Amino acid sequence: MQAANPGITSTPTSAQPAEFIPVTAWPHVWPSQSAWRGLIFNASARNTTRGTIRGNGLIEAGAIRRVGRRVLVNPSRFFAWVESQGARK
């Protein structure tokens, strides 16, 4: 008997997909669910009567991704975004 796909191996490639988890399954203490709600709301630019308010950069950093109504978070990119926010030294 021959294998169904003899040319395909099961070894992982070097380009693995990024790890995204749902916000509701966030394993860390910070940010809380309500803090996530604020970060997600402010993630994209929005127009007001006084002009455009720029987003916080989470989408551009690749830290969050929307799939339908679900919001997924990449923890490593999120913490890299937190570090890049210009903490005072």
JOLINTA-V325802 format. One record per backbone hydrogen bond with DSSP energy under -1.0 kcal/mol. CO is the residue of the C=O (numbers start at 1). NH is the residue of the N-H. If there is no record, write none. Layout:
co={CO CO}
nh={NH NH}
This chain:
co={5 14 21 22 23 32 33 34 35 36 37 38 40 42 46 48 51 53 57 58 59 63 65 67 70 71 72 73 74 75 76 77 78 79 80 82}
nh={8 16 73 25 26 36 37 38 39 40 41 42 43 56 53 51 48 46 61 63 62 74 72 70 67 23 65 21 78 79 80 81 82 83 84 85}
